[in-house]
Amino acid sequence: MNTNIGTFDRNARVVIGLALIAATVFGVIGLWGYVGIIAVVTGLTRVCPAYRFFGYSTCSVANS
């Protein structure tokens, strides 16, 4: 599977996703914060289905 998430986007997704999950665990925000799991998974796999659907990519190197 071709990646479509670049380095900055990947790091941002992982950090923001972990922050959302932590805020939910510590009771700062509601259960909706577990949506951060999606951000972490897409950041770690470097594949975003929404980017693929819209034909968008933040990778600087073309994948074959």
N, C-alpha and C positions, 0 to 999 in steps of 0.2 A: 504494500500500500504506500503510495506517495505521500510524503509529508507536505503540509501546507501552512505550518506555523514556524515563524522565524525565531531567532534567539531571544530578542527582547520580548516578543509576544509570549513566548514560552515561559520565561522567567516571571513576567507579570501575572500570567494565569496561575502559576503555582503559588506565588506569594499571596495574591488576593484570595485564591481559593482556600489556602490554609488559614488566612486571617478570618474569613467567613466561618469556617468550621470551628475555629477556636472561639470566636465570639458566640457561636451557638452553644458550644459545650459549656462555656462559663456563664450562660444565661444573659448575655448582653443583648442579643437579638433573638427572634423567634426561630422556629424550626425551618423557616425558609432559608436560613443560612447554610443548610446542608446542600444547597445548590452549588456550593463551593467544591463539592466532590466532582462535579462535571468539569469545572475549571481545572482542577488538579489532574484529572484523567486526560483531558485533551492536551494539557501542557506536557505531561509526561510522555504521551504517545506521539505528540506533534502532529496530530490529525484532528481537524475540526470539521464535523459533518456540515455545519452551516456554511463555512468557507467553501467547502467542496460544492455545495448546492448552488451558491451564487458565483462560483468560478473565481473566487478570491484567494490570494495567497500572500503571506508575509515573508515567505522564504526568499532569500536573496539568490539562491542557486536553483536553477531549474532541475526538476527531477525527471527521470525518464521512466 
